[in-house]
Amino acid sequence: GGEIRDGRVHGRGALDDKGPLVTVADAVESLLAEGFVPAHDVYLSFGADEEVFGTGAVAVVDHLEAAGVRPWLVSDEGGAVVEGALPGVEGRTAMIAVVEKGTVDVELLARGGGGHASTPSKGGATARLARAITRLERRPAPPRLT
């Protein structure tokens, strides 16, 4: 939880992405104040519950779908300005995320005869589960853009 001490906020997430959020909002306000009109509609959406598997992003998607909006590009928080991170790219590169990491639940079931963990049967249910988990780890799902 956040706690205010000596005029400052302390706690997990006290900084996190608040700086970029303010920067984006300030940039948009500055552009609007200068009379800038984008060629296409721009939607800004800021979430706060993705790390606890919240429903904020789902609600935004549902809202946009109901309004008939199909975004051309979704840009997430990104990372940093880096140098030498991409092969063949010289100079500084701004890393901008255009995807969001997700989660997946996988249920594995292996059946086998009874026994005792101190004398596991060769190729038994536990060993088969271990092999399946290792195979999943070696071959993660490929990234994709939808």
C-alpha positions in Angstrom: 0.0 0.0 0.0 1.0 3.6 -0.6 2.0 5.7 2.4 2.7 9.4 2.5 5.6 10.4 4.7 7.4 13.7 4.7 5.4 14.8 1.7 6.4 11.9 -0.4 4.6 8.7 -1.5 6.3 5.5 -0.5 5.4 2.0 -1.5 5.4 -0.5 -4.4 4.4 1.3 -7.6 4.9 4.8 -6.2 7.0 5.6 -9.3 6.4 2.8 -11.8 4.8 4.4 -14.9 3.5 7.6 -13.4 6.3 9.6 -15.1 5.5 8.3 -18.6 1.8 8.8 -18.0 2.3 12.4 -17.1 4.7 12.9 -20.1 2.1 11.5 -22.5 -0.7 13.6 -21.1 1.5 16.7 -21.2 2.6 16.0 -24.8 -1.0 15.7 -25.9 -2.1 18.8 -24.1 0.8 20.7 -25.6 -0.1 19.6 -29.1 -3.7 20.5 -28.6 -2.8 23.9 -27.3 -0.7 24.5 -30.4 -3.7 23.6 -32.6 -2.4 20.3 -33.8 -5.1 18.1 -35.4 -4.1 14.4 -36.0 -5.0 12.8 -39.3 -6.8 10.0 -37.4 -8.5 9.6 -34.1 -6.2 9.0 -31.2 -7.3 7.1 -28.1 -5.4 7.2 -24.9 -6.0 4.6 -22.3 -4.1 4.1 -19.0 -4.6 1.0 -16.9 -3.7 0.3 -13.3 -4.6 -3.3 -12.7 -2.7 -5.5 -15.2 -0.3 -6.9 -12.6 -3.1 -8.3 -10.6 -4.9 -9.8 -13.6 -7.5 -7.0 -13.4 -10.2 -6.2 -15.9 -9.2 -2.7 -16.9 -7.8 -3.6 -20.3 -10.7 -6.0 -21.0 -13.1 -3.2 -20.3 -11.3 -0.9 -22.7 -11.4 -3.5 -25.5 -15.1 -4.1 -24.8 -15.8 -0.4 -24.9 -13.9 0.2 -28.2 -15.5 -2.9 -29.8 -19.0 -1.7 -28.8 -18.2 1.7 -30.3 -17.0 0.1 -33.5 -13.4 1.2 -33.0 -10.7 -1.1 -34.4 -7.3 0.4 -33.6 -4.6 0.4 -36.3 -1.8 0.5 -33.7 -1.7 -0.2 -30.0 1.4 1.0 -28.3 2.3 0.0 -24.8 4.7 1.5 -22.3 7.9 0.2 -24.0 11.2 0.1 -22.3 14.0 2.6 -22.7 16.4 4.3 -25.1 19.2 1.9 -25.6 22.4 1.6 -27.6 23.7 -1.6 -29.2 20.6 -3.7 -28.3 19.6 -4.6 -31.8 22.0 -6.3 -34.2 22.9 -4.1 -37.2 21.4 -1.0 -35.7 23.9 1.7 -34.8 23.1 4.6 -32.5 20.4 5.0 -29.9 17.1 3.2 -30.3 13.9 3.9 -28.5 12.2 0.7 -27.5 8.5 1.0 -27.9 6.2 -1.9 -27.1 3.4 -2.6 -29.6 2.2 -5.7 -27.8 1.4 -6.7 -24.2 2.6 -9.7 -22.4 -0.1 -12.1 -21.5 -0.7 -15.1 -19.4 -1.7 -18.6 -20.2 -3.0 -21.4 -18.0 -1.9 -24.9 -18.9 -3.3 -28.0 -17.3 -1.3 -31.1 -17.6 -2.6 -34.5 -16.5 -0.6 -37.7 -16.3 -2.1 -40.9 -15.0 -0.1 -43.7 -13.5 -0.1 -46.5 -11.0 0.3 -45.9 -7.3 3.5 -46.0 -5.5 5.8 -43.9 -3.2 7.8 -40.8 -4.1 10.9 -42.5 -2.5 10.8 -45.2 -5.2 9.2 -43.6 -8.3 8.5 -45.9 -11.2 10.7 -45.4 -14.3 8.7 -43.4 -16.9 5.9 -42.9 -14.4 3.4 -40.0 -14.2 5.8 -37.6 -12.5 8.5 -38.2 -15.0 6.1 -37.7 -17.9 4.9 -34.4 -16.4 8.5 -33.3 -16.0 9.2 -34.1 -19.7 6.1 -32.2 -20.8 7.0 -29.2 -18.7 10.5 -29.2 -20.2 9.2 -29.5 -23.7 6.9 -26.5 -23.1 9.7 -24.5 -21.8 12.0 -25.3 -24.8 9.2 -24.3 -27.3 7.4 -21.2 -26.1 4.5 -20.0 -28.2 5.8 -17.7 -30.9 5.0 -14.0 -30.6 2.3 -12.8 -32.9 0.5 -9.6 -33.9 -3.3 -9.8 -34.1 
